């Protein structure tokens, strides 16, 4: 199968996230998912990896028990600027 690029209105997508309240109420993952859509990079995947590292450092191993404080810490320490610019490292650069 051949992959093809399809243009779509990113401003309209962002407006829908904002106007519906999803961006304000959806939390940090929603923010990352919107950036995934806007940059065509796996920002949400990098956020999940970041949350996982922080949770492991804090002694949490089960995703069912990751407290909101870890998600808040992840939001505060994630490199959002790099994500906005699509500069998150590729799979081969993962540590």
C-alpha positions in Angstrom: 0.0 0.0 0.0 1.2 3.5 -0.8 1.1 6.2 1.8 -0.2 9.6 0.7 -0.2 13.0 2.4 -3.6 14.5 2.9 -3.9 18.2 3.6 -6.3 19.3 6.3 -6.9 22.5 8.1 -4.8 22.5 11.3 -6.2 25.8 12.4 -9.7 24.3 12.2 -8.6 21.3 14.3 -7.0 23.5 16.9 -10.1 25.8 17.0 -12.3 22.7 17.5 -10.1 21.6 20.5 -10.3 25.1 22.0 -13.9 26.0 21.3 -15.3 22.6 22.4 -13.4 22.9 25.7 -11.5 19.7 25.1 -8.1 21.4 25.2 -8.9 23.1 28.5 -10.5 20.1 30.2 -8.8 17.2 28.5 -5.6 17.4 30.4 -2.0 17.0 29.5 -2.5 14.0 27.2 -5.0 16.0 25.1 -2.5 18.8 24.8 0.1 16.3 23.6 -2.3 14.6 21.2 -3.1 18.0 19.5 0.6 18.6 19.1 0.9 15.1 17.6 -1.8 16.1 15.0 -0.2 19.5 14.3 3.4 18.3 14.0 2.9 14.8 12.6 5.3 13.6 15.3 4.5 11.2 18.1 4.3 13.9 20.8 1.8 11.9 22.8 4.1 8.9 22.7 7.0 10.9 24.0 4.7 12.3 26.8 3.7 8.8 27.8 7.4 7.7 27.9 8.2 10.8 30.0 5.3 10.0 32.4 6.5 6.4 32.6 10.0 7.5 33.5 8.8 9.9 36.2 6.4 7.3 37.6 9.2 4.6 37.8 11.5 7.1 39.5 8.8 7.7 42.1 8.3 4.0 42.6 5.1 3.5 40.6 5.1 0.6 38.2 1.4 0.1 37.5 -0.3 2.5 35.1 -3.5 2.1 37.1 -1.9 3.7 40.1 0.0 6.7 38.6 -1.2 9.7 40.7 -2.3 13.0 39.3 0.8 14.6 40.8 3.0 12.6 38.4 1.0 13.8 35.4 1.3 17.3 36.7 5.0 16.9 37.1 5.2 15.5 33.6 3.3 18.5 32.2 5.6 20.9 34.0 8.9 19.1 32.9 8.1 17.9 29.4 9.9 19.9 26.6 6.7 21.5 25.1 8.8 24.0 23.1 10.6 21.2 21.3 7.3 19.4 20.8 5.7 22.5 19.3 8.6 22.8 16.8 8.5 19.0 16.0 12.0 18.6 17.4 11.4 15.6 19.6 14.0 12.9 18.9 13.2 10.0 16.6 12.9 6.4 17.7 16.6 5.7 17.1 17.5 8.5 19.5 15.5 7.1 22.5 17.5 6.4 25.6 
